[in-house]
Amino acid sequence: MNAESAFHSHRPRLLALAYRLLGSRADAEDIVQEAWLRWAGAAHAEIADPLAWLVTATTRLGLDRLRALKRQRTDYIGPWLPEPLDIALELPAAPDPAQVHALAEDVSLAFLALLEQLAPDERAAFLLKEVFDHDYTQVAALLGHSEANCRQMVHRARKRLREGRPRFAADAGQHRQLLARFMDASQRGDSEAIQALLHANARHVSDGGGVVTAGIRPLLGAERIGRLYWAIARRGGALAARLGTVNGEPAILRFDGPRLQSVTTIVVEHQRIVAVYSVLNPEKLGAAVTGPVAGASLW
């Protein structure tokens, strides 16, 4: 296998790593392109393990970019949510919905938003160990830390992420049913029906990036969220909506004419919606829409 073929055979894995590190499709693609340029100029005869070399290059480039992004995101207008990697216009007819749900879990908007709480090296250590199944010797070599430090970083990351994730998440079928009911109620602006679906302390996060109208801070409480959708519908602001997927996870897709206006996903615990995430920033939506099953590989 020549150098170009070797790179392209590993590209999906590199993109998956870069995307989880950065939470941005555009930045992940930039990093993988930069890794390609370094690979093209490398002495391939001296590289025993091309995948290890490419993962190392992608991780280090990604960490540099993540540190810069962390500084930039402090100036972001309103809450920052990840940029979807893949948006499909229809729910797939999956033979095993539970398996699809599990595959999508570590690229869900909610999980990627939780990863933002971690320091860059913690995020990288956690992803390499827990998602990409590197051992601590490999993680330490990649990040330039001792194995003991890497174990500590992964332990801290696990603890913080566990605190932010639901302890008793719904199965895939229940999740999809609640999402469909939430879409119907929010389209009608039925505040009472919305509140019945939400946990009393539910959280609504919307990302407009200062480009379009969205909440400047998260909205807390079922009653306030219900009133929000009631007000939108009363103003005639309810848009055409359908169920699709975002990063393999069921989502509400809203359209203003032919233009995708927003994507919304939910987090479910104890048969109630505990969080709603909506990406409205058009800069994060413009190039990601695909057909029902086409698009970028998530894993």
C-alpha positions in Angstrom: 0.0 0.0 0.0 1.5 3.4 -1.0 1.6 6.4 1.3 -1.6 8.0 -0.1 -3.6 4.9 0.1 -2.5 4.3 3.7 -3.6 7.7 4.7 -7.0 7.5 3.1 -7.6 4.1 4.6 -7.1 5.6 8.1 -8.8 9.0 7.4 -12.2 8.0 8.9 -10.6 7.2 12.2 -8.5 10.4 12.2 -11.6 12.5 11.4 -13.6 10.7 14.2 -10.8 11.5 16.7 -10.4 15.1 15.6 -14.2 15.7 15.7 -14.5 14.4 19.2 -11.6 16.5 20.3 -12.8 19.7 18.7 -16.6 19.4 18.5 -16.5 21.1 15.1 -16.7 19.5 11.7 -14.9 22.3 9.9 -12.0 22.3 12.4 -11.8 18.5 12.4 -11.5 18.5 8.6 -8.8 21.2 8.8 -6.8 19.1 11.3 -7.0 16.0 9.2 -5.9 17.9 6.1 -2.9 19.3 8.1 -2.1 15.7 9.2 -2.1 14.7 5.5 0.3 17.4 4.6 2.7 16.3 7.3 2.3 12.7 6.3 2.9 13.5 2.6 6.3 15.1 3.6 7.3 12.3 6.1 10.0 9.7 5.5 7.6 6.7 5.2 10.3 4.1 5.0 11.2 5.0 8.6 7.7 4.7 9.9 6.9 1.2 11.2 3.3 1.9 12.2 1.5 4.4 9.9 -1.7 4.5 12.0 0.2 5.2 15.2 2.1 8.0 13.4 -1.1 9.5 12.0 -3.0 9.3 15.3 -0.1 11.0 17.1 0.0 13.8 14.5 -3.7 14.3 14.6 -3.9 14.3 18.4 -1.1 16.9 18.7 -2.5 19.1 16.0 -5.9 18.8 17.5 -4.7 19.7 21.0 -3.0 22.8 19.6 -6.3 23.8 17.9 -8.4 23.0 20.9 -6.3 25.2 23.2 -6.8 28.1 20.7 -10.5 27.4 20.4 -11.0 27.3 24.2 -9.7 30.9 24.2 -12.0 31.9 21.3 -15.1 30.3 22.8 -14.9 32.5 25.8 -15.9 35.4 23.5 -18.7 33.4 21.8 -22.1 35.1 22.0 -24.4 32.9 24.1 -24.0 29.1 24.8 -21.6 27.2 22.5 -22.8 23.9 21.1 -21.0 21.5 18.9 -21.2 21.7 15.1 -23.0 18.6 13.8 -20.9 16.2 11.8 -23.8 14.5 10.0 -27.4 15.5 9.6 -29.8 13.0 7.9 -33.2 14.1 6.7 -34.9 10.9 7.7 -34.8 8.4 10.6 -33.2 5.3 9.3 -35.0 2.0 9.4 -32.4 0.5 11.8 -32.6 -3.3 12.4 -31.2 -2.7 15.9 -32.2 0.8 17.3 -30.5 0.1 20.6 -27.2 -0.5 18.8 -27.5 2.6 16.7 -28.3 4.6 19.9 -25.2 3.3 21.6 -23.0 4.1 18.6 -24.3 7.6 18.5 -23.9 8.3 22.2 -20.3 9.5 22.2 -21.0 11.9 19.3 -24.3 13.2 20.6 -24.6 17.0 21.0 -25.1 16.5 24.7 -22.0 14.4 25.2 -19.8 16.7 23.1 -21.1 19.7 25.1 -20.1 17.9 28.3 -16.6 17.3 26.9 -16.2 21.1 26.7 -16.0 21.1 30.5 -12.7 19.2 30.4 -9.2 20.7 30.0 -7.7 20.0 26.6 -5.3 17.3 27.8 -8.0 15.7 30.0 -10.3 15.6 26.9 -7.6 14.0 24.8 -6.6 11.4 27.4 -10.3 10.4 28.0 -11.1 10.0 24.3 -7.9 8.1 23.5 -8.5 5.7 26.5 -12.3 5.4 26.6 -13.4 5.9 23.0 -10.4 4.8 20.9 -9.2 2.0 23.3 -5.5 3.1 23.7 -3.7 1.8 26.7 -2.1 4.1 29.2 1.4 3.6 27.8 0.1 4.8 24.4 -1.8 7.7 25.9 1.2 8.8 27.9 3.5 8.7 24.8 1.0 10.7 22.7 0.4 13.4 25.3 3.9 13.7 26.8 2.7 12.9 30.3 3.5 10.1 32.7 1.2 7.1 32.8 0.2 8.1 36.4 -0.8 11.6 35.2 -2.8 10.1 32.4 -4.6 7.8 34.7 -5.5 10.7 36.9 -6.7 12.8 34.0 -8.9 10.0 32.8 -10.3 9.4 36.3 -11.1 13.1 36.7 -12.7 13.2 33.3 -14.9 10.1 34.0 -16.0 11.6 37.2 -17.0 15.0 35.7 -18.8 13.4 32.7 -20.6 10.9 35.0 -22.0 13.8 37.0 -23.3 15.5 33.9 -24.9 12.4 32.3 -28.3 10.9 33.2 -28.0 7.8 35.5 -31.0 6.1 34.0 -31.2 7.0 30.3 -34.2 6.0 28.2 -34.0 3.2 25.7 -33.9 4.1 22.0 -37.6 3.5 21.4 -38.7 5.6 24.4 -36.2 8.4 23.5 -37.6 8.6 19.9 -41.3 8.6 21.2 -40.6 11.4 23.6 -38.8 13.4 20.9 -41.8 13.0 18.5 -44.3 14.1 21.2 -42.1 17.1 22.1 -41.9 18.1 18.4 -45.7 17.9 18.1 -46.3 19.9 21.3 -43.7 22.5 20.5 -45.1 23.0 17.0 -48.5 23.7 18.4 -47.1 25.9 21.2 -48.9 23.7 23.8 -47.2 24.8 27.0 -49.0 22.3 29.2 -48.2 19.3 26.9 -44.5 20.4 26.8 -44.3 20.7 30.6 -45.8 17.2 31.0 -42.9 15.8 28.9 -40.2 17.8 30.8 -38.5 17.2 34.1 -39.4 20.1 36.5 -35.7 21.3 36.4 -35.2 20.7 32.6 -32.6 22.8 30.8 -32.9 24.4 27.4 -29.7 25.4 25.6 -29.8 27.2 22.2 -26.8 28.2 20.1 -27.3 31.1 17.7 -23.7 32.4 17.9 -24.9 36.0 17.7 -25.8 35.3 14.1 -29.5 34.6 14.7 -31.9 35.1 17.6 -31.4 32.6 20.4 -31.1 32.5 24.2 -28.1 34.3 25.5 -28.0 31.8 28.4 -29.6 28.5 29.2 -33.3 28.5 30.1 -34.1 26.5 33.3 -37.4 24.9 34.3 -40.2 23.2 32.6 -42.6 26.1 32.9 -40.2 28.6 31.4 -39.4 26.3 28.5 -43.1 25.6 27.9 -43.8 29.4 27.8 -40.9 29.8 25.3 -42.5 27.5 22.7 -46.0 29.0 23.4 -44.6 32.4 22.6 -42.9 31.3 19.5 -46.1 29.6 18.2 -48.3 32.6 19.1 -46.0 34.9 17.1 -46.4 32.6 14.1 -42.8 31.5 14.5 -43.3 27.8 14.3 -41.5 26.4 11.3 -42.0 23.2 9.3 -40.5 20.3 11.3 -39.6 16.7 10.8 -37.7 14.0 12.6 -34.3 13.1 11.3 -30.9 12.4 12.9 -27.9 14.4 14.0 -24.7 12.4 14.4 -26.8 9.3 14.3 -29.1 10.4 17.2 -32.9 11.2 16.6 -33.4 14.9 16.2 -36.0 17.5 15.3 -35.1 19.3 12.1 -36.8 22.7 11.5 -36.9 24.4 8.1 -37.5 27.9 7.0 -38.6 27.1 3.4 -35.8 24.9 2.0 -33.2 26.1 4.5 -32.4 24.1 7.5 -33.1 26.5 10.4 -32.2 24.4 13.4 -31.5 21.0 14.8 -32.8 19.9 18.3 -31.9 16.9 20.4 -33.0 15.9 23.8 -31.6 14.0 26.9 -34.0 11.7 28.7 -34.0 10.4 32.2 -36.8 8.6 34.1 -39.2 9.0 31.2 -38.8 12.8 31.2 -36.8 15.2 29.1 -34.1 16.7 31.2 -32.3 18.7 28.6 -33.0 20.2 25.2 -30.1 21.3 22.8 -30.8 23.4 19.8 -28.2 24.5 17.2 -29.5 27.5 15.2 -26.2 29.1 14.2 -26.4 28.8 10.3 -22.6 28.7 10.2 -22.9 25.2 11.9 -25.7 23.9 9.7 -25.0 25.0 6.1 -22.9 22.1 4.8 -23.8 19.2 7.0 -27.2 17.9 5.6 -27.2 14.6 3.8 -29.7 12.0 2.7 -31.1 9.4 5.0 -28.1 7.2 5.2 -25.3 9.0 3.3 -22.7 11.3 4.9 -19.6 11.3 7.0 -18.6 8.3 9.1 -19.1 8.8 12.8 -16.8 6.0 13.8 
